[in-house]
Amino acid sequence: MKNQQVAAIFQRLGDILEIKGENQFKVNAYRKATRLISDLTEDIEVVWREGRLTKIPGIGKGIAERIGEYLETGEITTYEEAKREIPEGLVDLLNIHDIGPKTLALAFKKLGVRDLQDLKEVVNDGRLAALPGMGEKKTDNIRRGIKLYQASQGRLLLGVALPLVEEIISELEGRKEVLRVLPAGSLRRMKETVGDIDILAAGESGEEIVRFFTQLPHVEEVLAAGKTRGSIITHEGVQVDLRVVEAGSFGAASQYFTGSKAHNIRLREMSKARGLKINEYGVFRGETKVAGAEETEVYQSLGLPWIPPEIREDAGELEAALEGRLPELVELKDIKGDFHVHTRYSDGFSSPADIAKRGQEMGYEYIVLCDHSPLARYAGGLSEERLRERAEEIARVNSRLKGFRLLVGTEVDIRADGSLDYPDSILSEFDVVVAAIHSGFKHNVTERICRAMESPHVDIIAHPTGRLISSREGYVMDIEQVIKTAAQTNTALEINAYHERLDLNDINCRRAKELGVKLAISTDSHALSQLEMMRFGVGVARRAWLGPGDILNTLPLNLIAECGLRIAE
């Protein structure tokens, strides 16, 4: 599908127009189109050929014409003309936190900044700080943003890498020569970011499998194509490497190439103590191969049970395995609902009815609709009147449902003094109250969150550290104190499964578990397709050694109230 290619062009076009200072309405139209096309589950080319583009809410005639132009010619004239006016390297700088289009436009026009190197120079020599409206404080923030941006380069978000590799694996699985195939490396361990993508396959004709791999529709460039290895660059600029092994070595190879390096070093030490040698081809005693076809065999040869890939980090998993105390990890099938979903009443794109339908299709028992409170004006925060309208619509939808329920919730802002953006009289009417900070990231964040958790109405703290993986470090806060207060107040902390957040991270989740804090895995969805991101949150939970009993939304609807949530009967 060309969905992501079209979305990427619209994203870029919106960025360019914003730097140029074009009409914000036009910029927002491209921003909205980017989100809609990214989240579209159908092939956009099929939708276009069937004349249904303008039937997608938010896709107008002008956007539809540009989509059609790209699908017919491979280019969008408006985009080609716009990008000639702005240096390509300048647009990339919008990915740096604390630098917006107005700052970039000013740096470009006044200082000739065209790329990252230029920006670093004007930051370091003081010229940027001297511009109107800048100053040292803002420049220092940009300097920190540059460091974070550089650290994230060359790595993909899990939520970008996994869907791509699944498409490629799906193609490979359709070939009779391919007996088995799976992702390897940090992707299989569900790390929040990954480097190059590694795929491992077993088959009888490695050369034929590699040839097919290098001819996939995703391929932009072939880097290597041999008898057992192939390497490509996709249209998205991502390197994907394929390795083909014999079926009898697939288990050993999958263990070896999944890693982590530290985990594998420990396994090799254990194998030497037993007079064994372990590598990607198998487990050997002398010249005799004693295991290798299955991963379970590899671990069993060392006196270990199979260890889930997500916890193979040499973080106590081998000791736990030896002592028979490996945890039962939560699985996606354990999830009964989603605690944080936005509707079109605030900044979401879907109606309550559409969300309920999708929730039922996913096998859920409930979804909590958590639109923004009034302080989030930029996101259409709900007034009391709009709250009543939404509650009435939710009630109408629920009256038609069986075996599933929409719950009335809110993502209420935590104000600068730690108070909440709705009065107690309104908060008491919600089934679930999710509280969050959306402004003042450096001002008394710890105290504000802890005060919010002291409210008897707050059930969950959303995206507790506020980080965006590749662009924002998060709030200035004491997360240890927040976790301790959550334990004291019986407040759940969210694992925000949105792929750019994954907040809390696995380290903080594991600490929360140690202190007895419940976690709620939620998607923070603004579109139906984002509900599928639940699996990324489950990946975080598994890396944190969390079991079903640690996760609030593994509970069926009738048991949630026992955890302190006020589910209205």
C-alpha positions in Angstrom: 0.0 0.0 0.0 1.1 3.6 -0.7 -0.7 5.0 2.3 2.5 5.9 4.3 4.2 7.4 1.2 1.3 9.7 0.6 1.0 10.6 4.3 4.7 11.4 4.5 4.4 13.8 1.6 1.5 15.6 3.2 3.4 15.8 6.5 6.4 17.3 4.7 4.2 19.7 2.7 2.5 20.9 5.9 5.9 21.5 7.5 7.1 23.5 4.5 4.0 25.6 4.4 4.2 26.3 8.1 7.9 27.4 7.8 6.8 29.7 5.0 4.1 31.2 7.1 1.3 30.1 5.0 -2.4 30.2 6.1 -2.7 28.0 9.2 -6.0 26.6 7.9 -4.2 25.2 4.9 -1.4 23.8 7.1 -3.9 22.1 9.4 -5.7 20.5 6.4 -2.5 18.7 5.4 -1.8 17.8 9.0 -5.2 16.3 9.3 -4.9 14.5 6.0 -1.6 13.0 7.2 -3.2 11.5 10.3 -6.2 10.2 8.4 -4.1 8.5 5.7 -1.6 7.1 8.2 -4.5 5.5 10.1 -6.4 4.3 7.0 -6.6 0.5 7.1 -7.7 0.2 3.4 -5.3 0.6 0.5 -5.6 4.2 -0.5 -5.1 3.3 -4.1 -8.2 1.1 -4.0 -10.2 3.9 -2.3 -9.1 6.3 -5.0 -9.9 4.1 -7.9 -13.3 3.4 -6.5 -13.9 7.2 -6.1 -14.4 7.1 -2.3 -11.6 9.5 -1.2 -13.9 12.4 -0.4 -16.2 10.0 1.6 -13.4 9.8 4.2 -14.3 12.4 6.8 -11.7 15.2 6.6 -10.6 14.5 3.0 -11.8 17.4 0.9 -11.8 17.8 -2.9 -8.4 19.5 -3.0 -6.6 16.9 -0.9 -8.3 14.1 -2.9 -7.0 15.7 -6.2 -3.5 15.7 -4.8 -3.7 12.1 -3.7 -4.9 11.2 -7.2 -2.1 13.1 -8.8 0.5 11.2 -6.8 -1.1 7.8 -7.5 -1.2 8.6 -11.2 2.2 10.3 -11.7 4.3 9.6 -8.6 4.5 13.3 -7.8 2.4 16.2 -6.3 3.1 19.4 -8.1 2.2 21.6 -5.1 4.8 19.7 -3.0 7.5 19.8 -5.7 7.1 23.5 -6.1 7.0 24.2 -2.3 10.1 22.2 -1.5 12.2 24.1 -4.0 11.7 27.2 -1.8 12.9 25.7 1.5 16.2 23.7 2.0 15.4 20.1 2.7 17.7 20.0 5.7 15.7 22.9 7.3 12.4 21.0 7.3 14.1 18.1 9.2 14.9 20.4 12.1 11.2 20.6 13.0 11.7 17.2 14.6 13.8 18.9 17.3 11.8 19.7 20.4 11.5 23.4 21.3 12.1 24.6 17.8 9.0 25.5 15.9 8.3 26.8 12.4 8.5 30.5 13.3 11.9 30.0 15.0 13.1 28.1 11.9 11.8 30.7 9.5 13.6 33.4 11.5 16.9 31.5 11.7 16.7 30.8 7.9 15.9 34.4 6.9 18.1 36.2 9.4 21.0 33.8 9.9 21.0 31.6 6.8 20.4 28.4 8.7 19.8 25.6 6.2 20.6 22.3 8.1 21.5 20.8 11.5 25.2 21.9 11.3 24.1 25.5 10.7 21.7 25.4 13.6 24.3 24.1 16.0 26.7 26.8 15.0 24.2 29.7 15.6 23.2 28.1 18.9 26.8 27.8 20.1 28.0 31.2 19.0 25.1 33.1 20.5 23.6 34.4 17.2 20.3 32.5 17.7 19.9 33.8 21.2 20.3 37.4 19.9 17.4 37.2 17.6 14.1 38.9 18.6 12.0 36.7 20.9 14.8 34.2 21.5 17.2 34.6 24.5 19.5 32.3 26.4 16.8 30.2 28.1 15.0 29.3 24.8 18.4 28.6 23.1 19.4 26.3 25.9 16.2 24.3 25.5 16.9 24.0 21.7 20.5 22.9 22.5 19.1 20.0 24.7 16.6 19.2 21.9 19.5 18.9 19.4 21.3 16.4 21.6 18.1 14.3 21.9 17.5 14.5 18.2 21.0 13.4 17.3 20.8 10.5 19.8 17.6 9.2 18.1 18.9 9.4 14.6 19.3 6.0 12.9 16.8 4.3 15.1 13.2 3.5 14.4 10.2 3.6 16.7 8.9 0.2 17.5 5.5 1.3 16.2 7.1 2.1 12.8 9.4 -0.9 12.5 7.0 -3.7 13.6 4.2 -3.1 11.0 6.9 -2.8 8.3 8.5 -6.1 9.2 5.2 -7.8 9.5 4.3 -6.8 6.0 7.6 -8.3 4.7 7.2 -11.5 6.8 3.7 -11.9 5.4 5.1 -11.9 1.9 7.8 -14.4 2.8 5.4 -16.7 4.5 3.5 -17.0 1.2 6.5 -18.7 -0.4 6.7 -22.5 -0.4 10.5 -22.4 0.1 10.1 -20.6 3.4 9.5 -23.1 6.2 9.7 -20.6 9.1 10.3 -16.9 9.6 10.4 -14.4 12.4 11.8 -11.0 13.3 15.0 -11.0 15.3 17.2 -8.5 17.3 15.8 -5.7 19.4 12.5 -5.8 17.4 11.7 -9.3 18.7 12.6 -8.1 22.2 10.1 -5.3 21.7 12.5 -2.5 22.5 11.0 1.0 22.1 13.4 1.8 19.3 15.3 -0.4 16.9 18.3 0.0 14.5 18.3 -2.0 11.3 15.6 -4.6 11.0 16.7 -8.3 11.1 14.6 -11.1 9.8 15.4 -14.8 10.2 14.0 -17.5 7.9 14.4 -21.2 7.6 14.2 -22.8 4.1 15.7 -25.3 1.7 16.7 -22.8 -1.0 18.3 -19.8 0.6 19.3 -18.3 -2.7 15.8 -18.4 -4.0 14.4 -16.9 -0.8 16.9 -14.1 -0.9 16.1 -13.4 -4.5 12.4 -13.1 -3.7 13.2 -10.9 -0.7 15.2 -8.4 -2.8 12.3 -8.2 -5.3 9.6 -7.2 -2.9 7.5 -4.1 -3.6 9.1 -2.4 -0.5 12.5 -2.4 -2.1 14.1 0.9 -3.0 17.7 -0.4 -3.2 19.4 -3.8 -2.9 22.5 -3.7 -0.8 23.4 -7.4 -0.8 22.0 -10.6 -2.3 23.8 -13.9 -1.6 22.9 -17.5 -1.0 21.9 -17.1 2.7 21.8 -13.3 3.2 20.1 -10.4 1.7 19.9 -6.7 2.6 17.7 -4.0 1.2 16.7 -0.3 1.8 12.9 0.2 1.7 11.1 3.1 0.2 10.9 4.6 3.7 14.7 4.5 3.9 14.9 1.6 6.4 17.5 -1.1 6.1 16.2 -4.6 6.4 18.5 -7.7 6.6 17.4 -11.2 5.9 19.3 -14.3 7.0 18.3 -17.8 5.8 19.4 -20.9 7.8 18.7 -24.6 7.7 15.6 -25.8 9.5 17.8 -27.8 12.0 19.5 -24.6 13.1 16.5 -22.3 13.2 16.0 -22.5 17.0 19.7 -21.8 17.7 19.8 -19.0 15.2 16.6 -17.3 16.5 18.0 -17.4 20.0 21.4 -16.1 18.9 20.2 -13.3 16.7 17.4 -12.2 19.1 20.0 -11.4 21.8 20.5 -9.4 23.8 24.3 -9.4 23.6 24.5 -9.5 27.5 22.0 -12.3 27.7 23.9 -14.3 25.1 27.3 -13.8 26.8 25.8 -15.3 30.0 24.4 -18.3 28.1 27.8 -19.0 26.5 29.4 -18.9 30.0 26.8 -21.4 31.2 27.3 -23.6 28.2 31.1 -23.8 28.8 30.5 -24.8 32.4 28.5 -27.8 31.1 31.1 -28.7 28.5 28.9 -27.4 25.6 29.4 -24.8 22.9 26.5 -22.7 21.8 26.3 -20.6 18.6 23.9 -19.6 15.8 24.1 -23.1 14.3 23.2 -25.1 17.4 24.4 -26.5 20.7 27.4 -28.8 20.5 29.2 -31.3 22.7 32.5 -31.6 21.0 31.5 -32.2 17.3 28.1 -33.6 18.1 25.1 -31.3 17.7 22.8 -31.8 20.7 20.2 -29.1 20.0 19.3 -26.4 17.6 16.0 -26.9 15.7 13.9 -25.2 18.5 14.7 -22.4 20.9 13.3 -24.5 23.7 15.9 -27.1 23.0 18.7 -24.5 23.3 17.5 -23.4 26.8 16.8 -27.0 27.9 20.3 -28.1 27.1 21.5 -25.5 29.7 19.0 -26.7 32.3 16.7 -23.7 31.7 13.1 -23.2 30.7 12.4 -21.1 27.6 12.8 -17.4 28.4 10.5 -14.9 26.6 12.4 -12.7 24.2 11.2 -9.5 25.9 13.1 -10.2 29.1 16.4 -11.4 27.6 18.4 -8.5 28.9 20.6 -10.1 31.6 18.4 -8.3 34.2 17.9 -11.2 36.5 16.0 -13.5 34.0 18.6 -16.2 34.1 18.7 -16.4 37.9 14.9 -16.4 37.9 14.9 -19.2 35.3 17.3 -21.3 37.3 15.3 -20.9 40.5 12.0 -21.6 38.8 10.5 -18.2 39.3 10.1 -16.7 35.9 7.0 -14.6 35.8 3.9 -15.3 33.8 3.9 -12.4 31.4 0.8 -10.5 30.3 -0.3 -11.3 26.8 -2.4 -9.2 24.3 -5.3 -11.7 24.7 -5.5 -10.9 28.4 -6.6 -7.3 27.7 -10.3 -6.8 28.3 -10.5 -3.1 27.4 -8.9 0.3 26.8 -9.0 3.1 29.5 -8.0 6.1 27.3 -9.7 6.8 23.9 -10.6 10.1 22.4 -13.8 10.8 20.4 -14.7 13.5 17.9 -16.1 15.5 20.8 -12.6 16.7 21.5 -9.6 15.9 19.2 -10.5 12.4 18.1 -11.8 11.4 14.7 -14.4 8.7 15.6 -17.9 8.6 17.0 -18.7 6.7 20.2 -20.7 4.2 18.1 -17.7 3.5 15.8 -15.4 3.1 18.7 -17.8 0.7 20.3 -18.1 -1.4 17.1 -14.3 -1.6 16.8 -14.0 -2.5 20.5 -16.4 -5.4 20.1 -14.5 -6.6 17.0 -11.3 -6.6 19.1 -13.0 -8.8 21.7 -13.1 -6.1 24.4 -15.7 -5.8 27.1 -15.3 -2.1 27.5 -13.6 1.1 26.3 -13.4 4.3 28.4 -14.0 7.5 26.4 -11.6 10.1 27.8 -11.9 13.4 26.0 -10.0 16.5 27.1 -11.2 19.0 29.7 -11.7 22.8 29.0 -8.1 23.8 29.7 -7.0 21.9 26.6 -8.6 24.5 24.3 -6.2 23.5 21.5 -7.7 19.9 21.6 -11.4 20.9 21.9 -11.7 20.4 25.6 -15.2 19.7 26.7 -17.5 22.3 28.5 -20.1 21.1 30.8 -22.7 21.3 28.0 -20.6 19.2 25.7 -20.1 16.7 28.4 -23.8 16.3 28.8 -24.2 15.9 25.0 -21.5 13.2 24.9 -23.0 11.4 27.9 -26.4 11.3 26.2 -24.9 9.9 23.0 -22.9 7.3 25.0 -26.1 6.2 26.8 -27.9 5.8 23.4 -25.1 3.7 22.1 -24.9 1.6 25.2 -28.6 0.9 25.1 -28.0 -1.0 21.8 -25.0 -3.0 22.9 -24.7 -6.5 24.3 -21.6 -7.8 26.0 -19.8 -4.5 25.7 -20.0 -1.1 27.3 -18.7 2.4 26.6 -17.6 4.0 29.9 -17.9 7.7 30.5 -14.4 9.1 31.3 -12.2 12.2 31.0 -8.6 13.1 30.5 -8.7 16.0 33.0 -5.9 18.5 33.0 -3.8 18.9 36.1 -3.5 22.7 36.6 -0.4 24.6 37.6 -1.3 24.3 41.3 -2.1 20.6 41.1 -5.9 21.2 41.1 -8.1 19.5 38.5 -9.8 21.1 35.5 -13.3 20.0 36.6 -14.9 20.5 40.0 -15.6 17.6 42.2 -19.3 17.7 41.4 -18.5 16.8 37.8 -15.6 14.5 38.4 -17.8 12.3 40.7 -20.1 11.6 37.7 -17.4 10.0 35.5 -16.9 6.2 35.5 -13.1 6.7 35.1 -11.0 9.8 35.7 -7.6 9.9 33.9 -5.6 12.9 35.0 -2.7 14.4 32.9 -0.3 17.3 32.6 -0.2 19.0 29.2 1.6 22.3 30.0 4.2 23.6 32.4 6.5 20.7 31.9 9.2 22.2 34.1 7.1 23.7 36.9 6.5 21.7 40.0 5.4 18.6 38.1 6.1 16.1 40.9 4.0 18.1 43.4 1.2 18.7 40.9 0.9 15.0 40.0 1.1 13.9 43.6 -1.6 16.4 44.6 -3.8 15.2 41.8 -3.5 11.6 43.0 -4.7 12.7 46.4 -8.1 13.5 44.9 -10.6 10.6 45.6 -11.8 11.0 42.0 -8.5 10.3 40.1 -8.1 6.7 39.0 -5.2 6.8 36.6 -2.3 9.2 35.7 -1.8 9.4 32.0 1.6 9.4 30.3 3.3 10.0 33.7 6.7 11.3 32.5 5.4 13.2 29.4 8.2 12.0 27.2 8.1 11.6 23.4 10.7 9.0 22.5 12.5 10.8 19.7 11.7 14.4 20.4 11.0 15.3 24.0 12.8 14.2 27.2 9.7 14.6 29.4 8.7 16.5 32.5 11.2 17.8 35.0 10.1 15.5 37.8 10.9 12.9 40.5 9.3 9.7 39.0 10.2 7.7 42.1 8.1 10.0 44.3 5.3 9.8 41.9 5.4 6.0 41.9 5.5 6.0 45.8 2.5 8.4 45.9 0.6 6.2 43.5 1.1 3.3 45.8 0.0 5.3 48.8 -3.2 6.6 47.1 -4.1 3.4 45.2 -3.8 5.3 41.9 -3.0 3.4 38.7 -0.2 4.7 36.4 -0.7 4.5 32.6 1.4 2.6 30.2 0.6 4.9 27.2 0.8 2.5 24.2 0.9 5.2 21.6 4.1 4.4 19.8 5.8 7.8 20.2 5.2 7.7 24.0 5.4 4.2 25.5 5.2 6.0 28.8 5.8 4.6 31.5 8.9 2.9 30.1 9.8 -0.7 31.1 12.2 0.4 33.9 9.7 2.6 35.7 7.0 0.0 35.2 9.1 -2.6 36.9 9.7 -0.3 39.8 5.9 0.4 40.0 5.3 -3.4 40.2 7.9 -3.6 43.0 5.9 -1.1 45.0 2.5 -2.7 44.3 1.2 0.0 41.9 -1.3 -1.1 39.3 -0.7 -0.3 35.7 -3.3 0.5 33.0 -2.2 -0.1 29.4 -4.1 2.4 27.3 -3.7 3.6 23.7 -4.6 7.3 24.0 -6.2 6.7 20.6 -7.5 9.5 18.4 -8.4 7.2 15.5 -9.8 3.7 15.3 -6.6 2.2 13.8 -4.6 3.5 16.9 -6.5 1.0 19.1 -4.2 -1.6 17.6 -1.3 0.1 19.4 -2.3 -1.8 22.5 0.2 -4.4 21.5 3.1 -1.9 21.9 2.0 -1.2 25.5 1.8 -4.9 26.2 5.4 -5.2 24.9 6.5 -2.6 27.4 4.6 -4.5 30.2 6.3 -7.8 29.2 9.7 -6.2 29.2 8.9 -4.9 32.7 8.1 -8.5 33.9 4.4 -7.6 34.4 1.8 -10.3 34.6 -2.0 -10.1 34.1 -2.5 -9.4 37.8 -0.4 -6.2 37.5 -2.5 -4.7 34.7 -5.8 -3.1 35.5 -7.4 -3.7 32.2 -7.0 -7.5 32.2 -9.9 -7.4 34.6 -13.4 -8.0 33.3 -15.9 -5.1 33.6 -17.6 -6.6 36.7 -14.4 -6.7 38.7 -13.0 -3.3 37.9 -15.0 -1.6 40.6 -13.1 -3.7 43.2 -9.9 -1.8 42.3 -11.5 1.5 43.2 -12.9 2.7 39.9 -16.5 3.9 40.2 -18.2 2.1 37.4 -21.8 3.2 37.4 -24.4 0.4 37.4 
